[in-house]
């Protein structure tokens, strides 16, 4: 069930036409790479909220860590339980 849900989310996120160019790539449930990050709105160890494309991207989980941030690229690692767009 979780695998199908994540597959649907990733497929939707890869369609950049509706999100102003943001690309989100997940590696398992331990890493999220965001290309097109336009700023961090909120960040703690269980939630990262970003401006990305034309909306906001929320990454939820535990032990979340901003592993790298370079230009518009941002990498979050940890135990990721959910990724969602907020338009």
DAPE-V388688 format. One record per run of one state. SS is the DSSP state (A for helix, B for strand, O for the rest). FROM is the first residue (numbers start at 1). TO is the last residue. If there is no record, write none. Layout:
ss->{SS	SS}
from->{FROM	FROM}
to->{TO	TO}
This chain:
ss->{O	A	O	A	O	B	O	B	O	B	O	B	O	B	O	B	O}
from->{1	2	15	16	19	23	28	31	36	37	44	47	53	55	71	73	87}
to->{1	14	15	18	22	27	30	35	36	43	46	52	54	70	72	86	87}
